[in-house]
Amino acid sequence: MTRVKICGITSPEDALTAVEAGADALGFVFYQQSPRHIFPEEAARIINLLPPFVQAVGLFVNEAPETVNQVSRFCRLGIVQLHGDEMPDYCRKIEQRVMKAFRVRSLTCLDPITGYHPAACLLDAYSPSFYGGTGTSFNWEIAREAVQRGHKIVLAGGLTTDNVAEAIRQVRPYAVDVSSGVESAPGTKDPDKVRRFIRTVKDWKNHETTR
């Protein structure tokens, strides 16, 4: 079954709504330039409310490895998502499991993945100005190629309730990641959108058989 990560959590209410709806992981953004930024103290309080088996993911962009490790320990993160220009040597300094994000423009963007050996690879749309969070999709054929190469892919970028079933059908990713697609405003989740998105992912095979 395709797993669901709801990213950009900034409040206990949004976290618990996502958990109750069936989210497998919640993302906390520690990148200060993001409108979904959260401070470690606040994130830790929310993470402490999560039930067992719901993964807490911390998103960092070009942060010092020592800071990443410190925040990871303090918040008890299950996995660290590196969304910047971090190189393989940097990733080996991270104490927690690493999910490396790659911003996709063309098929050649997949070539560096083999040098990282991450726990998973997140594929997102490329932007020259932003490290993710653009709310735009990219060519899913590239993501499908990544899956066929044997990479554990988390698909992100412009996913919504309207297109996520088709994205899963085409790509067959390990997981999907959504933030702006289930928001009423940056950093504020829409409970109905969250529930419908997760329900669509969990039921996508039923949608496929009725096409």
MDTraj code that builds the backbone (N, CA, C; nanometers):
import mdtraj as md
import numpy as np

residues = "MET THR ARG VAL LYS ILE CYS GLY ILE THR SER PRO GLU ASP ALA LEU THR ALA VAL GLU ALA GLY ALA ASP ALA LEU GLY PHE VAL PHE TYR GLN GLN SER PRO ARG HIS ILE PHE PRO GLU GLU ALA ALA ARG ILE ILE ASN LEU LEU PRO PRO PHE VAL GLN ALA VAL GLY LEU PHE VAL ASN GLU ALA PRO GLU THR VAL ASN GLN VAL SER ARG PHE CYS ARG LEU GLY ILE VAL GLN LEU HIS GLY ASP GLU MET PRO ASP TYR CYS ARG LYS ILE GLU GLN ARG VAL MET LYS ALA PHE ARG VAL ARG SER LEU THR CYS LEU ASP PRO ILE THR GLY TYR HIS PRO ALA ALA CYS LEU LEU ASP ALA TYR SER PRO SER PHE TYR GLY GLY THR GLY THR SER PHE ASN TRP GLU ILE ALA ARG GLU ALA VAL GLN ARG GLY HIS LYS ILE VAL LEU ALA GLY GLY LEU THR THR ASP ASN VAL ALA GLU ALA ILE ARG GLN VAL ARG PRO TYR ALA VAL ASP VAL SER SER GLY VAL GLU SER ALA PRO GLY THR LYS ASP PRO ASP LYS VAL ARG ARG PHE ILE ARG THR VAL LYS ASP TRP LYS ASN HIS GLU THR THR ARG".split()
xyz = np.array([
    [0.0832, -0.1196, 0.0000],
    [0.0000, 0.0000, 0.0000],
    [0.0871, 0.1251, 0.0000],
    [0.0497, 0.2212, -0.0807],
    [0.1238, 0.3468, -0.0864],
    [0.1065, 0.4242, 0.0442],
    [0.2168, 0.4708, 0.0986],
    [0.2134, 0.5444, 0.2243],
    [0.1926, 0.6928, 0.1978],
    [0.1465, 0.7640, 0.3016],
    [0.1155, 0.9062, 0.2875],
    [0.1919, 0.9871, 0.3915],
    [0.2613, 1.0903, 0.3438],
    [0.3263, 1.1865, 0.4327],
    [0.2586, 1.3221, 0.4133],
    [0.2097, 1.3773, 0.5231],
    [0.1537, 1.5118, 0.5221],
    [0.2627, 1.6048, 0.5746],
    [0.3097, 1.6939, 0.4905],
    [0.4236, 1.7781, 0.5268],
    [0.3773, 1.9195, 0.5625],
    [0.4668, 1.9911, 0.6314],
    [0.4380, 2.1287, 0.6676],
    [0.3440, 2.1415, 0.7850],
    [0.3511, 2.0465, 0.8788],
    [0.2665, 2.0511, 0.9980],
    [0.3157, 2.1625, 1.0909],
    [0.2224, 2.2454, 1.1362],
    [0.2597, 2.3574, 1.2240],
    [0.1747, 2.3649, 1.3498],
    [0.0763, 2.2769, 1.3650],
    [-0.0097, 2.2840, 1.4831],
    [-0.0499, 2.1442, 1.5282],
    [-0.0779, 2.1285, 1.6585],
    [-0.1260, 1.9986, 1.7076],
    [-0.2560, 1.9564, 1.6403],
    [-0.3440, 2.0527, 1.6143],
    [-0.4720, 2.0209, 1.5524],
    [-0.4534, 1.9592, 1.4141],
    [-0.3649, 2.0181, 1.3330],
    [-0.3402, 1.9641, 1.1995],
    [-0.2738, 1.8271, 1.2077],
    [-0.1839, 1.8109, 1.3030],
    [-0.1164, 1.6825, 1.3195],
    [-0.2158, 1.5723, 1.3537],
    [-0.3012, 1.5968, 1.4492],
    [-0.3959, 1.4945, 1.4934],
    [-0.5023, 1.4661, 1.3882],
    [-0.5408, 1.5687, 1.3128],
    [-0.6339, 1.5459, 1.2022],
    [-0.5735, 1.4508, 1.1004],
    [-0.4472, 1.4736, 1.0658],
    [-0.3791, 1.3879, 0.9679],
    [-0.3637, 1.2454, 1.0205],
    [-0.3286, 1.2324, 1.1478],
    [-0.3114, 1.1000, 1.2074],
    [-0.4441, 1.0246, 1.2077],
    [-0.5504, 1.0911, 1.2497],
    [-0.6815, 1.0272, 1.2543],
    [-0.7303, 0.9876, 1.1161],
    [-0.6876, 1.0622, 1.0161],
    [-0.7273, 1.0312, 0.8777],
    [-0.6460, 0.9165, 0.8185],
    [-0.5365, 0.8784, 0.8854],
    [-0.4581, 0.7647, 0.8383],
    [-0.3213, 0.7959, 0.7832],
    [-0.2680, 0.9152, 0.8109],
    [-0.1337, 0.9497, 0.7625],
    [-0.0299, 0.8571, 0.8241],
    [0.0688, 0.8187, 0.7435],
    [0.1772, 0.7331, 0.7903],
    [0.2938, 0.8140, 0.8454],
    [0.3079, 0.9381, 0.7998],
    [0.4190, 1.0230, 0.8427],
    [0.3757, 1.1686, 0.8378],
    [0.4357, 1.2479, 0.9271],
    [0.4123, 1.3920, 0.9294],
    [0.5459, 1.4623, 0.9128],
    [0.5458, 1.5696, 0.8331],
    [0.6692, 1.6430, 0.8075],
    [0.6714, 1.7762, 0.8801],
    [0.7872, 1.8074, 0.9398],
    [0.8083, 1.9319, 1.0126],
    [0.9237, 2.0062, 0.9468],
    [0.8974, 2.1298, 0.9045],
    [0.9934, 2.2056, 0.8249],
    [1.0764, 2.2958, 0.9156],
    [1.2069, 2.2692, 0.9204],
    [1.2987, 2.3487, 1.0019],
    [1.3798, 2.4472, 0.9178],
    [1.3318, 2.4722, 0.7979],
    [1.3941, 2.5676, 0.7056],
    [1.3284, 2.7027, 0.7289],
    [1.4041, 2.8001, 0.7800],
    [1.3435, 2.9239, 0.8272],
    [1.2826, 3.0095, 0.7170],
    [1.3228, 2.9896, 0.5933],
    [1.2661, 3.0695, 0.4848],
    [1.1329, 3.0153, 0.4333],
    [1.0901, 2.9036, 0.4872],
    [0.9630, 2.8459, 0.4447],
    [0.8473, 2.9062, 0.5236],
    [0.7324, 2.9289, 0.4576],
    [0.6142, 2.9750, 0.5306],
    [0.5592, 2.8694, 0.6257],
    [0.6104, 2.7479, 0.6161],
    [0.5675, 2.6383, 0.7026],
    [0.6719, 2.6070, 0.8103],
    [0.7634, 2.6996, 0.8303],
    [0.8699, 2.6793, 0.9286],
    [0.8123, 2.6600, 1.0681],
    [0.8770, 2.5708, 1.1430],
    [0.8396, 2.5476, 1.2818],
    [0.9664, 2.5392, 1.3656],
    [0.9622, 2.5900, 1.4872],
    [1.0771, 2.5832, 1.5761],
    [1.0829, 2.4459, 1.6434],
    [1.2028, 2.3981, 1.6749],
    [1.2160, 2.2644, 1.7338],
    [1.1327, 2.2433, 1.8602],
    [1.1247, 2.3429, 1.9463],
    [1.0485, 2.3277, 2.0701],
    [0.9011, 2.2997, 2.0417],
    [0.8456, 2.3715, 1.9443],
    [0.7049, 2.3513, 1.9086],
    [0.6847, 2.2174, 1.8403],
    [0.7780, 2.1815, 1.7514],
    [0.7683, 2.0526, 1.6834],
    [0.7755, 1.9379, 1.7825],
    [0.8637, 1.9489, 1.8801],
    [0.8781, 1.8434, 1.9799],
    [0.7493, 1.8225, 2.0580],
    [0.6809, 1.9320, 2.0903],
    [0.5542, 1.9196, 2.1634],
    [0.4499, 1.8452, 2.0797],
    [0.4462, 1.8748, 1.9504],
    [0.3508, 1.8060, 1.8633],
    [0.3880, 1.6598, 1.8475],
    [0.5155, 1.6327, 1.8243],
    [0.5614, 1.4949, 1.8037],
    [0.5331, 1.4092, 1.9264],
    [0.5399, 1.4687, 2.0434],
    [0.5124, 1.3957, 2.1666],
    [0.3677, 1.3480, 2.1737],
    [0.2789, 1.4090, 2.0941],
    [0.1378, 1.3705, 2.0924],
    [0.1093, 1.2561, 1.9954],
    [0.2048, 1.2253, 1.9083],
    [0.1797, 1.1272, 1.8031],
    [0.1758, 0.9857, 1.8585],
    [0.0881, 0.9029, 1.8042],
    [0.0830, 0.7627, 1.8470],
    [0.2000, 0.6826, 1.7907],
    [0.2232, 0.5623, 1.8426],
    [0.3288, 0.4773, 1.7870],
    [0.3050, 0.4489, 1.6384],
    [0.4143, 0.4313, 1.5668],
    [0.4139, 0.3916, 1.4260],
    [0.3780, 0.5045, 1.3296],
    [0.3583, 0.6248, 1.3790],
    [0.3472, 0.7408, 1.2912],
    [0.4818, 0.8101, 1.2896],
    [0.5417, 0.8188, 1.1727],
    [0.6777, 0.8688, 1.1575],
    [0.6830, 1.0212, 1.1610],
    [0.7768, 1.0743, 1.2384],
    [0.8028, 1.2189, 1.2386],
    [0.9247, 1.2460, 1.1516],
    [0.9064, 1.3295, 1.0496],
    [1.0119, 1.3599, 0.9523],
    [1.0505, 1.5065, 0.9650],
    [1.1795, 1.5329, 0.9796],
    [1.2272, 1.6701, 0.9879],
    [1.2916, 1.7139, 0.8579],
    [1.2462, 1.8254, 0.8020],
    [1.2981, 1.8761, 0.6750],
    [1.3994, 1.9872, 0.7008],
    [1.5183, 1.9716, 0.6419],
    [1.6270, 2.0681, 0.6562],
    [1.6807, 2.1049, 0.5183],
    [1.7318, 2.2266, 0.5072],
    [1.7904, 2.2741, 0.3818],
    [1.9274, 2.3351, 0.4107],
    [2.0322, 2.2662, 0.3660],
    [2.1702, 2.3177, 0.3757],
    [2.2049, 2.3649, 0.5174],
    [2.1587, 2.2890, 0.6147],
    [2.1861, 2.3200, 0.7546],
    [2.3144, 2.2497, 0.7972],
    [2.3812, 2.3023, 0.8996],
    [2.5016, 2.2364, 0.9507],
    [2.4656, 2.0975, 1.0034],
    [2.5447, 1.9952, 0.9731],
    [2.5119, 1.8597, 1.0193],
    [2.4942, 1.8519, 1.1706],
    [2.5748, 1.9273, 1.2448],
    [2.5635, 1.9249, 1.3900],
    [2.4271, 1.9748, 1.4353],
    [2.3755, 2.0757, 1.3665],
    [2.2437, 2.1289, 1.4001],
    [2.1346, 2.0279, 1.3670],
    [2.1463, 1.9634, 1.2517],
    [2.0495, 1.8615, 1.2129],
    [2.0447, 1.7509, 1.3178],
    [2.1608, 1.7032, 1.3591],
    [2.1650, 1.5957, 1.4587],
    [2.1079, 1.6408, 1.5923],
    [2.1378, 1.7631, 1.6305],
    [2.0876, 1.8142, 1.7574],
    [1.9348, 1.8245, 1.7562],
    [1.8790, 1.8813, 1.6496],
    [1.7339, 1.8941, 1.6384],
    [1.6686, 1.7563, 1.6294],
    [1.7325, 1.6652, 1.5566],
    [1.6787, 1.5307, 1.5414],
    [1.6673, 1.4602, 1.6759],
    [1.7717, 1.4723, 1.7578],
    [1.7681, 1.4100, 1.8902],
    [1.6639, 1.4766, 1.9784],
    [1.6612, 1.6094, 1.9770],
    [1.5701, 1.6846, 2.0633],
    [1.4237, 1.6540, 2.0308],
    [1.3918, 1.6463, 1.9021],
    [1.2536, 1.6245, 1.8592],
    [1.2176, 1.4762, 1.8455],
    [1.3177, 1.3910, 1.8556],
    [1.2972, 1.2459, 1.8378],
    [1.2392, 1.2166, 1.6990],
    [1.3081, 1.2678, 1.5992],
    [1.2667, 1.2454, 1.4610],
    [1.2921, 1.1012, 1.4199],
    [1.2044, 1.0492, 1.3365],
    [1.2254, 0.9151, 1.2844],
    [1.3139, 0.9143, 1.1616],
    [1.3114, 1.0231, 1.0871],
    [1.3919, 1.0330, 0.9659],
    [1.4187, 1.1799, 0.9363],
    [1.5328, 1.2068, 0.8736],
    [1.5713, 1.3424, 0.8359],
    [1.5580, 1.3557, 0.6842],
    [1.4848, 1.4569, 0.6411],
    [1.4680, 1.4848, 0.4985],
    [1.5571, 1.6016, 0.4603],
    [1.6524, 1.5774, 0.3724],
    [1.7473, 1.6800, 0.3297],
    [1.7032, 1.7324, 0.1942],
    [1.6658, 1.8596, 0.1922],
    [1.6010, 1.9152, 0.0738],
    [1.6870, 2.0196, 0.0028],
    [1.8152, 2.0269, 0.0386],
    [1.9015, 2.1268, -0.0219],
    [2.0055, 2.0672, -0.1139],
    [2.1268, 2.1209, -0.1065],
    [2.2357, 2.0793, -0.1952],
    [2.3343, 1.9867, -0.1242],
    [2.2860, 1.9155, -0.0242],
    [2.3728, 1.8289, 0.0556],
    [2.4339, 1.7167, -0.0298],
    [2.5633, 1.6943, -0.0100],
    [2.6356, 1.5922, -0.0849],
    [2.6423, 1.4622, -0.0045],
    [2.6830, 1.3505, -0.0674],
    [2.6883, 1.2228, 0.0043],
    [2.7733, 1.2272, 0.1310],
    [2.8868, 1.2969, 0.1283],
    [2.9699, 1.3052, 0.2487],
    [2.8953, 1.3728, 0.3633],
    [2.8169, 1.4729, 0.3304],
    [2.7344, 1.5401, 0.4310],
    [2.6344, 1.4411, 0.4911],
    [2.5683, 1.3652, 0.4061],
    [2.4646, 1.2728, 0.4527],
    [2.5205, 1.1691, 0.5488],
    [2.6455, 1.1301, 0.5295],
    [2.7052, 1.0300, 0.6179],
    [2.7307, 1.0849, 0.7579],
    [2.7232, 1.2150, 0.7744],
    [2.7409, 1.2752, 0.9063],
    [2.6107, 1.2818, 0.9859],
    [2.5012, 1.2504, 0.9212],
    [2.3713, 1.2563, 0.9872],
    [2.3469, 1.1263, 1.0628],
    [2.3117, 1.1398, 1.1888],
    [2.2948, 1.0227, 1.2746],
    [2.1681, 0.9444, 1.2424],
    [2.0643, 1.0138, 1.2006],
    [1.9356, 0.9502, 1.1737],
    [1.9300, 0.9039, 1.0282],
    [1.8320, 0.8206, 0.9980],
    [1.8110, 0.7792, 0.8593],
    [1.7806, 0.9016, 0.7730],
    [1.8263, 0.8973, 0.6486],
    [1.8155, 1.0127, 0.5600],
    [1.7236, 0.9823, 0.4421],
    [1.6328, 1.0749, 0.4177],
    [1.5571, 1.0785, 0.2925],
    [1.6081, 1.1991, 0.2146],
    [1.6710, 1.1745, 0.1022],
    [1.7292, 1.2838, 0.0233],
    [1.6317, 1.3273, -0.0844],
    [1.6101, 1.4570, -0.0922],
    [1.5218, 1.5132, -0.1940],
    [1.6018, 1.5522, -0.3177],
    [1.5438, 1.5268, -0.4336],
    [1.6036, 1.5637, -0.5618],
    [1.5005, 1.6431, -0.6402],
    [1.5414, 1.7614, -0.6856],
    [1.4539, 1.8464, -0.7654],
    [1.4709, 1.8093, -0.9124],
    [1.3603, 1.7723, -0.9744],
    [1.3646, 1.7065, -1.1048],
    [1.3359, 1.8040, -1.2186],
    [1.4290, 1.8071, -1.3130],
    [1.4093, 1.8796, -1.4389],
    [1.4108, 1.7852, -1.5578],
    [1.4972, 1.6854, -1.5520],
    [1.5115, 1.5913, -1.6622],
    [1.5559, 1.4569, -1.6072],
    [1.5656, 1.3581, -1.6952],
    [1.6028, 1.2231, -1.6542],
    [1.7409, 1.2190, -1.5904],
    [1.8299, 1.3088, -1.6307],
    [1.9655, 1.3092, -1.5753],
    [1.9678, 1.3457, -1.4273],
    [1.8597, 1.4029, -1.3775],
    [1.8525, 1.4370, -1.2352],
    [1.8533, 1.3121, -1.1468],
    [1.8262, 1.1953, -1.2064],
    [1.8277, 1.0711, -1.1304],
    [1.9687, 1.0151, -1.1127],
    [2.0615, 1.0577, -1.1955],
    [2.1950, 0.9985, -1.1942],
    [2.2666, 1.0081, -1.0597],
    [2.2573, 1.1194, -0.9862],
    [2.3315, 1.1285, -0.8597],
    [2.2783, 1.0391, -0.7485],
    [2.1578, 0.9846, -0.7633],
    [2.0959, 0.9098, -0.6533],
    [2.1836, 0.7950, -0.6067],
    [2.2473, 0.7264, -0.6990],
    [2.3244, 0.6074, -0.6635],
    [2.4400, 0.6386, -0.5692],
    [2.4858, 0.7625, -0.5644],
    [2.5963, 0.7974, -0.4757],
    [2.5548, 0.8237, -0.3328],
    [2.4247, 0.8286, -0.3069],
    [2.3765, 0.8660, -0.1738],
    [2.3406, 0.7484, -0.0836],
    [2.2816, 0.6443, -0.1397],
    [2.2330, 0.5304, -0.0614],
    [2.1387, 0.5748, 0.0497],
    [2.0365, 0.6558, 0.0181],
    [1.9453, 0.7031, 0.1220],
    [1.8414, 0.5972, 0.1587],
    [1.7734, 0.6194, 0.2704],
    [1.6630, 0.5312, 0.3066],
    [1.5504, 0.5432, 0.2052],
    [1.5333, 0.6619, 0.1494],
    [1.4345, 0.6865, 0.0442],
    [1.4746, 0.8126, -0.0311],
    [1.4199, 0.8278, -0.1509],
    [1.4453, 0.9461, -0.2326],
    [1.3140, 1.0183, -0.2549],
    [1.3118, 1.1459, -0.2254],
    [1.1929, 1.2267, -0.2533],
    [1.2169, 1.3027, -0.3828],
    [1.1260, 1.2882, -0.4761],
    [1.1360, 1.3590, -0.6033],
    [1.0337, 1.4711, -0.6052],
    [1.0810, 1.5929, -0.6317],
    [0.9971, 1.7117, -0.6305],
    [1.0253, 1.7926, -0.7564],
    [0.9373, 1.8855, -0.7864],
    [0.9553, 1.9711, -0.9026],
    [1.0724, 2.0668, -0.8812],
    [1.1462, 2.0925, -0.9875],
    [1.2581, 2.1861, -0.9793],
    [1.2086, 2.3303, -0.9814],
    [1.2719, 2.4121, -0.8982],
    [1.2511, 2.5561, -0.9027],
    [1.3864, 2.6224, -0.8797],
    [1.4202, 2.7231, -0.9587],
    [1.5472, 2.7922, -0.9371],
    [1.5471, 2.8790, -0.8122],
    [1.4287, 2.9025, -0.7561],
    [1.4170, 2.9958, -0.6440],
    [1.3812, 2.9306, -0.5121],
    [1.3223, 2.8102, -0.5166],
    [1.2728, 2.7474, -0.3950],
    [1.3255, 2.6054, -0.3824],
    [1.3457, 2.5629, -0.2577],
    [1.3808, 2.4247, -0.2280],
    [1.2520, 2.3501, -0.1934],
    [1.1732, 2.3152, -0.2949],
    [1.0486, 2.2447, -0.2713],
    [0.9383, 2.3407, -0.2321],
    [0.8205, 2.2831, -0.2115],
    [0.7073, 2.3634, -0.1700],
    [0.6515, 2.4549, -0.2766],
    [0.6766, 2.4233, -0.4040],
    [0.6279, 2.5088, -0.5122],
    [0.4836, 2.4785, -0.5481],
    [0.4364, 2.3600, -0.5112],
    [0.3003, 2.3222, -0.5450],
    [0.2810, 2.2885, -0.6910],
    [0.3887, 2.2593, -0.7616],
    [0.3806, 2.2234, -0.9030],
    [0.4312, 2.0818, -0.9237],
    [0.3791, 2.0158, -1.0249],
    [0.4184, 1.8785, -1.0539],
    [0.5287, 1.8765, -1.1598],
    [0.5790, 1.7572, -1.1883],
    [0.6803, 1.7392, -1.2922],
    [0.6458, 1.6144, -1.3714],
    [0.7286, 1.5805, -1.4648],
    [0.7031, 1.4670, -1.5530],
    [0.7102, 1.3368, -1.4735],
    [0.5965, 1.2735, -1.4532],
    [0.5934, 1.1506, -1.3734],
    [0.6625, 1.0336, -1.4415],
    [0.6878, 1.0437, -1.5719],
    [0.7634, 0.9386, -1.6399],
    [0.9029, 0.9253, -1.5777],
    [0.9590, 1.0386, -1.5352],
    [1.0917, 1.0361, -1.4726],
    [1.0841, 0.9648, -1.3383],
    [0.9807, 0.9920, -1.2617],
    [0.9642, 0.9243, -1.1332],
    [0.9441, 0.7742, -1.1524],
    [0.8683, 0.7375, -1.2561],
    [0.8486, 0.5944, -1.2824],
    [0.9803, 0.5268, -1.3191],
    [1.0633, 0.5958, -1.3942],
    [1.1954, 0.5425, -1.4273],
    [1.2783, 0.5207, -1.3011],
    [1.2688, 0.6137, -1.2065],
    [1.3421, 0.5991, -1.0808],
    [1.2970, 0.4744, -1.0049],
    [1.1658, 0.4495, -1.0038],
    [1.1133, 0.3292, -0.9393],
    [1.1651, 0.2045, -1.0096],
    [1.1660, 0.2066, -1.1420],
    [1.2121, 0.0914, -1.2193],
    [1.3610, 0.0648, -1.1988],
    [1.4352, 0.1693, -1.1629],
    [1.5774, 0.1509, -1.1330],
    [1.6002, 0.0936, -0.9936],
    [1.4941, 0.0752, -0.9187],
    [1.5045, 0.0127, -0.7876],
    [1.5135, 0.1077, -0.6702],
    [1.4904, 0.2373, -0.6941],
    [1.4955, 0.3345, -0.5855],
    [1.3612, 0.3387, -0.5119],
    [1.3683, 0.3593, -0.3801],
    [1.2474, 0.3750, -0.3000],
    [1.2048, 0.5212, -0.3102],
    [1.0984, 0.5458, -0.3846],
    [1.0623, 0.6820, -0.4226],
    [0.9432, 0.7340, -0.3428],
    [0.9615, 0.8557, -0.2906],
    [0.8522, 0.9326, -0.2323],
    [0.8204, 1.0419, -0.3337],
    [0.6999, 1.0395, -0.3863],
    [0.6608, 1.1328, -0.4916],
    [0.5980, 1.2576, -0.4313],
    [0.6486, 1.3741, -0.4705],
    [0.5971, 1.5023, -0.4222],
    [0.5784, 1.5953, -0.5417],
    [0.5252, 1.7146, -0.5136],
    [0.5145, 1.8155, -0.6177],
    [0.3773, 1.8245, -0.6814],
    [0.2959, 1.9169, -0.6338],
    [0.1686, 1.9448, -0.6989],
    [0.0629, 1.8376, -0.6846],
    [0.0759, 1.7496, -0.5866],
    [-0.0242, 1.6443, -0.5688],
    [-0.1481, 1.6986, -0.4980],
    [-0.2636, 1.6538, -0.5443],
    [-0.3917, 1.6907, -0.4851],
    [-0.4818, 1.5671, -0.4875],
    [-0.5979, 1.5802, -0.4276],
    [-0.6954, 1.4716, -0.4329],
    [-0.7321, 1.4386, -0.5770],
    [-0.7311, 1.5386, -0.6631],
    [-0.7732, 1.5180, -0.8018],
    [-0.6736, 1.4396, -0.8857],
    [-0.5446, 1.4445, -0.8512],
    [-0.4465, 1.3794, -0.9389],
    [-0.3647, 1.2697, -0.8716],
    [-0.3793, 1.2504, -0.7404],
    [-0.2881, 1.1582, -0.6726],
    [-0.3120, 1.0124, -0.7118],
    [-0.4364, 0.9737, -0.7381],
    [-0.4612, 0.8357, -0.7802],
    [-0.3936, 0.8062, -0.9130],
    [-0.4008, 0.8996, -1.0063],
    [-0.3343, 0.8823, -1.1356],
    [-0.1835, 0.8810, -1.1193],
    [-0.1322, 0.9646, -1.0294],
    [0.0127, 0.9649, -1.0038],
    [0.0588, 0.8295, -0.9518],
    [-0.0161, 0.7721, -0.8609],
    [0.0196, 0.6408, -0.8066],
    [0.0103, 0.5343, -0.9149],
    [-0.0925, 0.5416, -0.9954],
    [-0.1088, 0.4430, -1.1028],
    [0.0098, 0.4452, -1.1980],
    [0.0571, 0.5659, -1.2313],
    [0.1677, 0.5780, -1.3253],
    [0.3028, 0.5422, -1.2641],
    [0.3251, 0.5869, -1.1428],
    [0.4593, 0.5791, -1.0842],
    [0.4773, 0.4579, -0.9937],
    [0.3750, 0.4205, -0.9184],
    [0.3822, 0.3166, -0.8152],
    [0.4919, 0.3502, -0.7128],
    [0.4845, 0.4678, -0.6511],
    [0.5877, 0.5077, -0.5552],
    [0.5715, 0.4357, -0.4219],
    [0.6762, 0.4385, -0.3423],
    [0.6690, 0.3872, -0.2058],
    [0.5733, 0.4718, -0.1231],
    [0.5767, 0.6035, -0.1453],
    [0.4916, 0.6961, -0.0697],
    [0.4662, 0.8209, -0.1520],
    [0.3647, 0.8961, -0.1102],
    [0.3382, 1.0279, -0.1668],
    [0.3477, 1.1310, -0.0555],
    [0.3881, 1.2520, -0.0938],
    [0.4101, 1.3606, 0.0014],
    [0.3299, 1.4813, -0.0451],
    [0.2511, 1.5385, 0.0459],
    [0.1687, 1.6535, 0.0092],
    [0.1767, 1.7591, 0.1174],
    [0.1726, 1.8847, 0.0755],
    [0.1691, 1.9966, 0.1695],
    [0.0660, 2.0980, 0.1220],
    [0.1021, 2.1775, 0.0215],
    [0.0110, 2.2832, -0.0244],
    [-0.1190, 2.2274, -0.0811],
    [-0.1164, 2.1045, -0.1322],
    [-0.2355, 2.0454, -0.1918],
    [-0.3466, 2.0153, -0.0937],
    [-0.3167, 2.0240, 0.0375],
    [-0.4207, 1.9992, 0.1386],
    [-0.4301, 2.1162, 0.2361],
    [-0.3968, 2.2363, 0.1879],
    [-0.3963, 2.3535, 0.2747],
    [-0.5066, 2.4522, 0.2391],
    [-0.5492, 2.5283, 0.3400],
    [-0.6359, 2.6433, 0.3188],
    [-0.5533, 2.7711, 0.3094],
    [-0.4301, 2.7652, 0.3644],
    [-0.3320, 2.8740, 0.3584],
    [-0.1970, 2.8123, 0.3902],
    [-0.0858, 2.8736, 0.3485],
    [0.0454, 2.8155, 0.3771],
    [0.0648, 2.7873, 0.5260],
    [0.0870, 2.6611, 0.5585],
    [0.1073, 2.6223, 0.6968],
    [-0.0192, 2.5860, 0.7713],
    [-0.1352, 2.6001, 0.7072],
    [-0.2624, 2.5667, 0.7711],
    [-0.3334, 2.4603, 0.6879],
    [-0.3527, 2.3440, 0.7433],
    [-0.4158, 2.2351, 0.6701],
    [-0.5678, 2.2485, 0.6721],
    [-0.6284, 2.2079, 0.5624],
    [-0.7737, 2.2006, 0.5512],
    [-0.8146, 2.0576, 0.5879],
    [-0.8844, 2.0394, 0.6990],
    [-0.9155, 1.9031, 0.7443],
    [-0.9855, 1.8178, 0.6390],
    [-1.0789, 1.8777, 0.5666],
    [-1.1513, 1.8011, 0.4652],
    [-1.0583, 1.7589, 0.3520],
    [-0.9691, 1.8488, 0.3092],
    [-0.8742, 1.8137, 0.2035],
    [-0.7786, 1.7037, 0.2496],
    [-0.7345, 1.7121, 0.3753],
    [-0.6451, 1.6096, 0.4296],
    [-0.7143, 1.4740, 0.4278],
    [-0.8363, 1.4687, 0.4759],
    [-0.9091, 1.3415, 0.4829],
    [-0.9337, 1.2847, 0.3435],
    [-0.9763, 1.3709, 0.2512],
    [-1.0053, 1.3228, 0.1158],
    [-0.8799, 1.2766, 0.0447],
    [-0.7680, 1.3462, 0.0661],
    [-0.6422, 1.3064, 0.0025],
    [-0.5992, 1.1689, 0.0519],
    [-0.5980, 1.1510, 0.1818],
    [-0.5532, 1.0226, 0.2371],
    [-0.6472, 0.9105, 0.1958],
    [-0.7769, 0.9373, 0.1983],
    [-0.8739, 0.8351, 0.1576],
    [-0.8529, 0.7965, 0.0112],
    [-0.8240, 0.8942, -0.0735],
    [-0.8005, 0.8661, -0.2155],
    [-0.6774, 0.7787, -0.2344],
    [-0.5709, 0.8074, -0.1596],
    [-0.4492, 0.7264, -0.1701],
    [-0.4759, 0.5838, -0.1249],
    [-0.5411, 0.5691, -0.0109],
    [-0.5645, 0.4362, 0.0439],
    [-0.6577, 0.3538, -0.0440],
    [-0.7474, 0.4224, -0.1170],
    [-0.8467, 0.3530, -0.1992],
    [-0.8139, 0.3542, -0.3474],
    [-0.6890, 0.3894, -0.3845],
    [-0.6617, 0.4127, -0.5263],
    [-0.6837, 0.2877, -0.6108],
    [-0.6631, 0.1694, -0.5551],
    [-0.6849, 0.0482, -0.6332],
    [-0.8326, 0.0318, -0.6670],
    [-0.9200, 0.0751, -0.5763],
    [-1.0629, 0.0702, -0.6063],
    [-1.0962, 0.1659, -0.7200],
    [-1.0344, 0.2837, -0.7190],
    [-1.0543, 0.3791, -0.8287],
    [-1.0062, 0.3191, -0.9609],
    [-0.8951, 0.2441, -0.9548],
    [-0.8376, 0.1858, -1.0762],
    [-0.9311, 0.0806, -1.1365],
    [-0.9926, -0.0013, -1.0518],
    [-1.0747, -0.1085, -1.1028],
    [-1.2073, -0.0588, -1.1596],
    [-1.2460, 0.0643, -1.1251],
    [-1.3725, 0.1178, -1.1752],
    [-1.3524, 0.2088, -1.2959],
    [-1.2290, 0.2235, -1.3443],
    [-1.2026, 0.3108, -1.4591],
    [-1.2621, 0.2475, -1.5854],
])
top = md.Topology()
chain = top.add_chain()
for i, resn in enumerate(residues, 1):
    res = top.add_residue(resn, chain, resSeq=i)
    for name in ("N", "CA", "C"):
        top.add_atom(name, md.element.get_by_symbol(name[0]), res)
traj = md.Trajectory(xyz[None], top)
